Amino acid sequence: MLEKLISYLSQELDIPADSITRDTTFESLHLDSLDTVEMLMDLEEELGVDLELEEKLNTIGELADFIESKLD
């Protein structure tokens, strides 16, 4: 899942994938809450799962873990 998120963000933000790690924060990528909601909607559609966030996630790794928990 982490690789999928990194690929998605790399394409959407037009930045090199190798500049994004598990510890990269959404803030450092300059993603606001609207950007995050749009990303989650795209991922929900692609994965066929509801990704309603219950708490604020700060890093790409936290989001990857959250999505994986929803896929189980």
NORQUIJO-V331734 format. One line per field, one symbol per residue. phi: phi as a letter, one per 30 degrees, with the letter a starting at -180 (. if undefined). burial: + if it has 16 or more other ideal C-beta (glycine too) atoms within 10 Angstrom, else -. A space follows every 10 residues. Layout:
phi = ???
burial = ???
This chain:
phi = .edddddede ddchbdedcc becdcdddci ccddeddddd dddeddcibd cddcbdccbd dddddddddd dd
burial = ++--++-++- ---------+ ---+-+--+- +----+--++ --+------- ------+-++ ++++-++--- --
